[in-house]
Amino acid sequence: MAPTPTTTSPPARRPAPAAARRSARAAGAALLPLALLASGCGYLAGEQGGGADPGSAACEPYAQWQDIGGTVEMYGPIREEEGERLRQAWQEFSDCTGIEIAYEGSGDFEAQIQVRVDGGNAPDIAIFPQPGLLARFVDSGDALPLPEGAAGLAEEGWSEDWLSYVEHDGELYGTPQASNVKSLVWYSPAVFSENGYETPQSWDGMTDLSDAMAEDGMKPWCAGIESGEATGWPATDWLENAVLREHGPEVYDQWVEHEIPFDDERIVDALERVDGILRNPDYVNGGHGGVKSIATTSQQDAGLPVNDGECGMYMMGSFYAANWPEDTDISEDGDIYAFNLPAIDEQVGTPIVGGGEFAAAFADRPEVVAVQEYLATVEFADSRASLGRWFSAHRDADLELLENPIDRLSAELLRDPEVVFRWDGGDNMPAAVGAGTFWRGMTDWINGKGTEETLTYIEKSWDD
């Protein structure tokens, strides 16, 4: 999945309590039991010479789904190497149950899923990178509620914050899959150690650290928001994190759902706080130029000067781990690591802005239901995680399978019951705003447009 925001649709509804969801289903209906055993979750079809024998011990975890057979068509935005890892992750399930999963990945998923549904060619299961996009098909009646077994497994495995984004009228319509965290600040432990810097515990402390770096002749921050047609999205992440940390999840939700205007004074305050970093010529743009170079520096290249000591910090999502050179030691005492963006208000703490994917169905044949149930298990999450470059917010996911320390740090943050999670705000706004005027407005803001003028421009576009 591309980490950047893409086409979105109207905001996802906020959560009903878990009890309301349970009561909405048939009273007394039992969840499908899962007697899943520990299996070879790192299974690769090629390494096993043709797959598992359905009668073998390796297939015992899938006994409840055997003798179903059939083919399930799955469609999503995950392509190339990541798409192949996805196929490998469910290969043992497929070999043991006889259920073939025919997966197709597309770079045009967000547009083509609508075309396919409208044309009567909906996939059996789709992997949605934005809950707002899934909401469109819930509203049209095309997407189906999770079957009982999958819904129960989802409620056991993920927090209410996660499930809220696919809850509609007391029903769940998707199971969480991959996760990412967009509240991380990348830094070099080696550079910090050499200069006596410590990771900050508050926003004010982060500002003090930035001042110290500037006094030492280092630009404390590097930044880049260039991303082709999606230019501007990294700046929206800054604002989203500031709103959530300064004013809390309730105000954040009201802002994302347009219950308060985009140019509300609290949003103005949050962007002014970001201004103190991103438009401060003493702070940016290490290794790249001045403030305006942020608009022309790609988000992929922007953080690399951290590794050379040309800038001190770079705020970017957990997926940025793939951008560092192969020989980079990513660890707490290594070349590169990350810390969670610190708190602005101690009472609000350090909530997480992030994203991920949800699997939702357009069909309810037995083989489709079986795949939905399997995708909701921790066994699937562990199988995919064991193949690398992926992590889940599942409460019981095995963190020892995560070789990348940043994946492990992110998964620990997401599964912490005390941590509040909120989806990337732009992905839950109407597409014309979240993937349109929000991106463009923040780009213009970097280039010098006033804070209130920028937010008013975005606000006016909401109802256009």
N, C-alpha and C positions, 0 to 999 in steps of 0.2 A: 504494500500500500504506500502510495506517495504520502509523505508526512505533511505536505502543505494542504491547506483548506482547498476544497474544490466546490463543485456545484452543490448547493444546499437548497432546502425548502423551508416552509414555515416552522416555527419553534416546536420542539417536542414538548408534550405536556409534562407537567411536574408530577411527582410521584403520589400514588395512593399508598397508604400503609400496606405492608405485606399481608396483614390480616384481611384487608379489603380484597386483595387479589385472591387469597385463598377462599374467601366466602363467595367470590364471584364464580368459582368453579363448582362443580356438582358437590353437594355436601356428602361427606363420607367417602368420596372416591379415593382409593388408595393410590399412592405413587408407585410406579413400576419399580420393583426392587432391583437393586444392583449388587450382585455378589462379585464385585470385580476384584481380581487378585492382582498383585504386582506382576507386570509383564515386561517384556523387552521393549521399553518405551523408546529406545534408541534405534528401533528396527529400521533397516533399510532393505528394500526388496532385493536389490542387487547383491547384497552381502549374504542373503539367505538362500540364494540359488533357486528362486522360483516361488517363494512364499511359504507360509505355514500350512501344515496339514490340519484341516478342520477338526480332526479327531485328536490332535495333540494337546498336551498340557498347556502349550502357549495360547491355545484358543479358548481355554476355559473361561476367561473373562468376558468372552463374547457369546457365551452359550445362549443367552436369552434372545439373541438376534439371528441365530443360525436358522437355516431352512427358510429364510425369507427371500433371499436372492433379489434379482432385479437390478435396474440401473437408475441412479439418481444423478440428474444433471445439476451441476453447481456452477455459478457464475459470480465473478468478483473482480476487484481491481488488482489483485495480487498476481504478479507476472514473473517470468524469467526464472532466475535462481530461487527466488522466494516462493514462486508458484510450485517449483519442483520440490522444495522442502515440505510444502503443504501436502503434496501428493504422497510423499514418503511417510509423513506423520500418520496417515490413516491406512497405509498399505496393509498392515497386519489385520486391522479390523476388516478390511475388504476381503483379504484372503480367507479369513476365518468364517465370514458370514456369507460369502458369495455375492455380497452387494457391491456392485461396481459404482464408483463415484467418478463421473466424467466431468472433470473440472476444466473450465475455460476462464483464463484471465484476460482482461482487456484494459488498455489505457483509457478507453472511452466509456468505462463502466457507467459513470454517473449519467451520461446522456443516453446510452444504449439500453440501459435497463428499462427506461420509460418506453422506448421504442418497442422493445420486446414484449413488455406487458400489454401495451396498447394494441400490438399486432397479434395477440393471442399466443405468443411464443415465450411466455414467462418461464424462467428456469424453475426447477423444483425447489432449489435453495439458492439464495443470493447472500453474499457477504457485503454488508453495507458499512462504509467508512464514516458515514454521518447518520446519526439517529434521526435528524430532520428529514433526510431523504427517505428513510424507511417510513416515517410518519405519513408521507404523501400516499404510500400504497396501503397503509392502514386506513386512512381516510376514504380512499376509493373502494375499499372492501376487497382488494386483491390479495394483500398479505394476510396470512392466517395466524391466529393465536397459537402459541406454543402448545403442543400436546401435553397432557397431564404429567407424564414422566419427565420430559425435558424442563417443564416449568418448575417442578419440584427440585430438580437438580440445580437449576439456575438460582433459585432462592437459597439453597443450601450453600452454594459456592461463591456468590458475589454479594457485595454490600448493597444496601438500599440505594446509595448514591448511584451506583452503576446501573441497577435495574430500572431506576426511575426514567431513564432515557428511552426505554422501549416499553413502558407501561402506558396503556391506553384503556380507559374505562374499566379498570379492574383486571385487565388481562395483560400478560407479557407476550410480546411479539418477536423477541429475539434473544439469543444467548450471547454474552460477551465472548470475544475471541482474543485477538492480540490487543495489547495495551501500549500506550506511550505516556510519558510525563513531559510536560512542556513548561516546567517551573525550575529547570536546572540551570545552574551557573557553572560553566566549565572553567577550570583553572589548572595551573601547573603546581603540584605539590613541591616539586624540586625548586621552582622559582620562589614559591612562598617561603620554603625553608631557608633558602640562601639569603633572603631579605628580611627574615624575621616577621613575615606576615602571618596572620591567623585567619581562618575562615570566619566571617562575621556571623553574629547571632541575632542581629536586628538590621533593619533597613538603615537606621542611623549609623550603626556600626559599619555597614557596607559603604556608606558615604564617607565615613572617617577613613576607612581603608583606601578608598579611591583617592582621597586627598593626599594620603601618605604616599601612594604610588606616584601621583603627579609631582609631588615635591621631590621624589627620588629620580625624576626624569623619565618615568615610564607612563605611557598612556594606560590608564586603568581599564579601559574598555575597548573592545573591538566589536563591530556590528556590521551587518549587511542585510538588506531587505530585497535585493534584486532576485527575482524568481520567474523571469519570463512574463507570461500573462498574469501570473499570480503575485507579481511584485507588490510588496507592502505587507504580506502576511506576517513576517517576523515582528514587525512593529505592533501589529494588533495583539500579538501574544504578550508583549510588554504591558499594554494597556489592560488587557484582561487580568493579568496577574496582579497589577496594581489595584484595580477595582476590587478584586476578590479579597486581597489582603488588607486593604485600607477600610473597606466598608462592609465586608462579610458576605456570606453566600446569599442572604435574603435580598440585599440590594443588587448583587450580581445577577440573580435570577430575574429580578424585576427589569433590569437593564436589558438583558438578553431577550426577554419576552416582550419588550417595549411597553411595559407597564409604567415605566418612567421614561422620559425622553432621552435620546442619545446625548443631548447637551445639558443634561441635569448638572447642577453645580457640583455634585459629588463625582461625576465622571470628569468634569473639568478639573477638579482637585487632583484626581488620580493621574490625568495626563500631564498636569503641571509637575507632578512628582517625577514622572518618567522624563519630562523635559530636562530636569536637573541632571540626568545622566546622558541621554541620547543626543541632546542638543547643547551639551556643555563642551566647548572647544578644548577645555583643559582635560577632558575625560576621553574623548574619542577623536579619531578612529584609528587606533593603534595598528601600524603596519599597512594602512591603506590610504590615509589622507585626512582631510578635515571632516566636519559634520556632514556636508553634502555628499561625500564619497560613500556614505552609508546607502544612499539610494541606488548607486551603481555597482556596489560590491555584492556579489552573490552570497546567499546564505551558506552555500557549501564552502566557499573560500574564506568567509569572514572570520571564522574562529581560529584558523590555522596559525596566525601569529602568536597565539597563546603559547604554543609549543616552543617558540623561539624567544620568548620573553619580550616580544615587541608590544604586547598588551597583556594586562593582568587577568581579565575575565571576559567571558562571552556567554550570554544567556541564549540557550537553544535547547531543543527537546532531546530526550534520551536517544532518539534515532541518530543523533549527530555522531555517535560512537563510530559509525561506519566511515566517517570522513577522515579520521586520523590515519597517517601512514601506517602500513602494516606492522612495522617494527616498534610502534609506540607502546610503551608500557602504561596501560590504563589501570591504575590502582591507587589506593590511598597514599602510598609512598612513592609512586612512580612519576612518569612524565606528565600524565594528564589524569584528572579526576573531576568530580563535580560535587557541588553542594546544593541543597534545596534553597531556593530564593528565600531569604529570611523574612521574618514577620515585620509588618509595619505597626500593627496594633497587637499587643500581647493577648488581648481578649479574643481576637480573631485567630491568632496563631498563624500556622503555615499551611493553609489549604492548597490543594493541588489542582492546577489546570492541566488537562491532558486530553487524550483521545484514544481511539482504537477502532475496533470493528465489531459488528454484530451479525450473526447468522440468522436469517429469517426465511420462512418457507411460503411458497405459493401453491403447494400441493400437499395432500395428506395421505398418500398411499402408504402401505405398511413399511416399505423400504425407506421412504422419505422420513417417516416418523422415527425409524431406527437410527438413521444418520443424525437427525436432530438430537436424539437422546445421547448418542455417542459424543457429539460435539459439545454437549453440556457437561461432560464428565471431566474430572481432574486427570484421568488417564490420558485423554486426548491432549489436554493442556501440557502435561508432562512429556508426552511423546513429541509434540511439536517443539517444546522448549529444548529437548535434548539434542535437537538438530541445529541449534544455534540461531542467534540474531532474532530472538522472539521471546516475549514473556507475557504472562497473563496476570490479571489481578485476582485470580481465583484464590480463595482463602487457604486452600490446602495444597497449592502448587509446591512442588519440591524445588526450593531455591538452590539446592546443591547442583541442580542440572544447568544452572545459568553460569556459563563460563565467563561472560562479560560482567565485570564488577558493576558497571552502570546499570545493566539490566537487573542485577540483583538488588542494587540500591533502590531502583525505581519500583520493583516489585514489592520490596519491603515497605516503601512509603505507601503504596496503594492498598496493601492488605492491612495496614495499621488501623485498627478500629477507631482510633482517635482522630485520624486524618480525614478531613472533608474533601471530597473530590467533585470537581465540576468540569463538564465537557467544554472544550474550546468554544467560546461564545460565538465566534463568527460562523461556526458550523451549524449553529442552531438558530441563526437569523435567516430571514428570507435571502435567497441567492443574490438578488440585486443589491442587497446591503452587505451581507457577510462576505461574499466573494466578489463584491463590486465596489460600491462607494466606500466601504470600510478600508479596503486595500488601497484604493486610489487616494482617499483622504489622508491616510497615514503617510503615504509617499509624498504628497504635497506638504504635509506637516514637516517631514524631515527636510524638505527643500525650502522651508521658511514660512509657510502659511501659519497664521496665528492659531492658538489652541481653540479658542471659542469659535472662531470662523470655521475651523476644520470640523468640529463636532456638530455645529449647526448645519453645515453642508450635508453631513451624513444623516442627521435627523430629518432634514427636508426630503431626502431621497426615500425614506422608509415607506411613505404612502404614495409615492409617485407611480 
